[in-house]
Amino acid sequence: QGQLVESGGGEVQPGGSLRLSCAASGVDFRIYSMAWYRQAPGKERELVALINPRHVTNSVDSVKGRFTISRDNAKSTVDLQMNNLKPEDSAVYYCQAEGPFWAGGKNYWGQGTQVTVSS
């Protein structure tokens, strides 16, 4: 059974930076697409950035140029470097792993880590 554990959240002032990390276990990390989602109070969970097994990335327009997703297959980790943070980035950030259909298409979520951007 796969497990994802996030770390690195916290409180930062506008313009500051944080780096989130997600450690995966119990899965063949190399074949999983990894993503970061976020959910602010009263809002739906939204996709922030994703990276596929070939390290191809994509992100939502609101974070382009500020957030960078990366993965280390040797360590089974995926990181989200967040720069120039804005108050509207405040949310609980979740790590997600999605396996390929030919391996059962399993989907796993972390427990979430809080990011608060406030002056």
C-alpha positions as CSV (number, residue, x, y, z in Angstrom):
1,Q,0.0,0.0,0.0
2,G,1.4,3.4,-1.0
3,Q,2.0,6.2,1.4
4,L,2.8,9.8,0.9
5,V,4.2,12.1,3.6
6,E,4.5,15.9,3.0
7,S,6.7,18.3,4.8
8,G,8.0,21.8,4.6
9,G,4.8,23.9,5.1
10,G,4.7,26.9,7.4
11,E,4.0,30.6,7.6
12,V,5.9,33.1,5.4
13,Q,5.5,36.8,4.5
14,P,4.5,37.8,1.0
15,G,7.4,37.6,-1.4
16,G,9.0,34.8,0.7
17,S,9.8,31.3,-0.3
18,L,9.0,27.8,0.9
19,R,10.0,24.3,-0.3
20,L,7.5,21.5,0.1
21,S,8.7,17.9,-0.1
22,C,6.7,14.7,-0.4
23,A,8.3,11.3,0.3
24,A,6.6,8.2,-1.2
25,S,6.8,4.6,0.0
26,G,5.2,1.4,-1.0
27,V,5.0,2.2,-4.7
28,D,7.3,1.9,-7.7
29,F,7.9,5.7,-7.7
30,R,9.5,5.7,-11.1
31,I,6.3,4.9,-13.0
32,Y,4.0,7.3,-11.1
33,S,3.0,10.7,-12.1
34,M,3.3,13.1,-9.2
35,A,1.4,16.2,-8.5
36,W,0.8,19.0,-5.9
37,Y,-2.7,20.2,-5.2
38,R,-4.0,22.8,-2.8
39,Q,-7.2,23.6,-1.1
40,A,-8.0,26.9,0.5
41,P,-10.9,27.3,3.0
42,G,-14.3,27.4,1.2
43,K,-12.7,26.5,-2.2
44,E,-12.3,23.3,-4.2
45,R,-9.1,21.5,-4.3
46,E,-7.1,22.6,-7.4
47,L,-4.1,21.2,-9.2
48,V,-1.0,23.3,-8.8
49,A,1.7,21.4,-10.6
50,L,2.5,18.0,-11.9
51,I,5.5,16.0,-13.2
52,N,5.3,12.7,-15.1
53,P,7.7,9.8,-15.0
54,R,9.8,11.5,-17.8
55,H,10.1,14.7,-15.8
56,V,7.7,16.6,-18.1
57,T,6.1,19.3,-16.0
58,N,3.0,21.5,-16.1
59,S,1.5,24.0,-13.7
60,V,-1.5,26.2,-13.3
61,D,-1.1,29.7,-14.8
62,S,-1.3,31.4,-11.4
63,V,1.9,29.9,-10.3
64,K,3.9,29.8,-13.5
65,G,7.3,31.5,-13.1
66,R,7.0,31.3,-9.3
67,F,6.6,27.6,-8.4
68,T,8.8,24.7,-9.7
69,I,8.0,21.0,-9.3
70,S,10.8,18.4,-9.4
71,R,11.3,14.8,-8.6
72,D,14.1,12.5,-7.4
73,N,13.4,9.0,-8.4
74,A,16.4,7.6,-6.5
75,K,14.9,9.1,-3.2
76,S,11.2,8.7,-4.2
77,T,10.6,12.3,-3.5
78,V,8.8,15.2,-5.2
79,D,9.4,18.8,-4.3
80,L,7.6,22.0,-4.9
81,Q,9.8,25.1,-4.7
82,M,7.6,28.1,-4.1
83,N,9.0,31.6,-4.6
84,N,7.5,35.1,-4.5
85,L,4.6,33.7,-2.4
86,K,1.3,35.7,-2.3
87,P,-1.5,35.7,0.3
88,E,-3.7,33.9,-2.3
89,D,-1.3,31.0,-2.2
90,S,-2.3,30.2,1.4
91,A,-3.9,26.7,1.5
92,V,-3.4,23.2,2.5
93,Y,-1.0,21.6,0.0
94,Y,-1.5,17.9,-0.9
95,C,0.9,15.5,-2.7
96,Q,-0.7,13.1,-5.1
97,A,0.6,10.0,-6.8
98,E,-1.1,8.5,-9.8
99,G,-0.1,5.2,-11.3
100,P,-0.3,4.2,-15.0
101,F,-3.5,2.4,-16.1
102,W,-1.4,-0.7,-17.1
103,A,-0.3,-1.0,-13.4
104,G,-3.8,-0.7,-12.0
105,G,-4.1,3.1,-12.1
106,K,-3.8,3.4,-8.3
107,N,-4.1,6.9,-6.8
108,Y,-2.6,8.0,-3.4
109,W,-2.8,11.2,-1.4
110,G,-0.8,12.7,1.4
111,Q,-2.2,14.1,4.6
112,G,-1.5,17.7,3.5
113,T,0.7,20.5,4.8
114,Q,-0.5,24.0,5.6
115,V,1.1,27.0,3.8
116,T,0.2,30.5,5.1
117,V,1.3,33.6,3.4
118,S,0.6,36.6,5.6
119,S,2.2,39.9,6.7
